[in-house]
Amino acid sequence: MTTSATPATPPTPDRIVDIAIGYMGAKQLFAAARTGIFRALADGERDVTALAKATGVSEQMVRVLADAMNGLGLLERRDGRYRLAPDAAAYLGGDGELDLHPFLAFLNEISYGHWLQFDATVDATKPGELEMNEERWKAFMAGVMRYNALHAAMLARAFDFGPYRNLLDLGGLSPEFALHALRANPALTARFVFDPASTDSLNEALDAAGLADRATVEPAPTESARPGGEHDLVMVNHVIHRFTAEQNRAILAGARDAARPGATLLLLDFLLDDDDRQRSIDALHAGEYFVIDGTVVYPESEVTAWLEASGWRRREVIALPGSPRVVVAEAV
């Protein structure tokens, strides 16, 4: 008796097409955010006519944008009326803990146009020309800092700051990581050793958060800082992609010299991995960072080697939603 094998399901082009047209969804997301469609739905559902009146956009374009956001899952639609999906309500409605509109504006106004140079970057292994003026710098910094705030919020959800008492934040771009830690643990104090250019904004952030009495600020160039001390928690957030391998080895050695034995290191950044399937957000940011200004997303294996050489032992890696990964290491 013979049996015929069930034929394998043939591959489909869906994934290729979805990736290839991804920029269409991104541009429509940026437009929906810029024109206020998400905020117009914060108080409840609306139809196309009401959305057009609320945003000042034509009904034709409101329908295009709202349907695109519905197709992507950010808006729900029933009987011709649209409402925010839960993630859109939390991060785009304007009433959530963290509003991502400045991040989307940065991607639209700065990043997207810069990616038009990506073919030249690939062919020459050189970053594009970052032509900036005062307004573009404002959009750049507002978007980058808001994205950092998202990373900080995700880290605070994933990591327990309760056991620690003495935090060193070394060389970061944003105070939000340490501010979340201080809010989570009233017994924690923080020491910021940041580039001198960040001093004023750092002090302003601490004052605004009402946490200046639990923190000290010590300006120092990140690549040469040697803070010393006996900290039980050290953060190195969004640092390593900005420096060379040699500089990073020195930075991590300086971090180890400031930590007592058994202390914990949190190293947050995008990283390339050696898994069978690369985490896509990290690899995409490898292109983003390099085309923007030539900075590098390093392989996780290389970072681990730097850690071991400087007296740290990797414990685990935490992948944060919509954010980088965090290498958690212990001082040996």
Secondary structure as GFF3:
##gff-version 3
##sequence-region A 1 332
A	DSSP	alpha_helix	14	20	.	.	.	ID=ss1
A	DSSP	alpha_helix	22	34	.	.	.	ID=ss2
A	DSSP	alpha_helix	37	40	.	.	.	ID=ss3
A	DSSP	beta_strand	46	47	.	.	.	ID=ss4
A	DSSP	alpha_helix	48	55	.	.	.	ID=ss5
A	DSSP	alpha_helix	59	71	.	.	.	ID=ss6
A	DSSP	beta_strand	75	78	.	.	.	ID=ss7
A	DSSP	beta_strand	81	84	.	.	.	ID=ss8
A	DSSP	alpha_helix	86	91	.	.	.	ID=ss9
A	DSSP	alpha_helix	101	106	.	.	.	ID=ss10
A	DSSP	pi_helix	107	111	.	.	.	ID=ss11
A	DSSP	alpha_helix	112	115	.	.	.	ID=ss12
A	DSSP	alpha_helix	118	124	.	.	.	ID=ss13
A	DSSP	alpha_helix	134	158	.	.	.	ID=ss14
A	DSSP	beta_strand	166	170	.	.	.	ID=ss15
A	DSSP	alpha_helix	176	184	.	.	.	ID=ss16
A	DSSP	beta_strand	189	193	.	.	.	ID=ss17
A	DSSP	three_ten_helix	196	198	.	.	.	ID=ss18
A	DSSP	alpha_helix	199	209	.	.	.	ID=ss19
A	DSSP	three_ten_helix	212	214	.	.	.	ID=ss20
A	DSSP	beta_strand	215	217	.	.	.	ID=ss21
A	DSSP	three_ten_helix	222	224	.	.	.	ID=ss22
A	DSSP	beta_strand	231	237	.	.	.	ID=ss23
A	DSSP	three_ten_helix	240	242	.	.	.	ID=ss24
A	DSSP	alpha_helix	245	257	.	.	.	ID=ss25
A	DSSP	beta_strand	259	269	.	.	.	ID=ss26
A	DSSP	alpha_helix	280	293	.	.	.	ID=ss27
A	DSSP	alpha_helix	300	309	.	.	.	ID=ss28
A	DSSP	beta_strand	312	319	.	.	.	ID=ss29
A	DSSP	beta_strand	325	331	.	.	.	ID=ss30
###
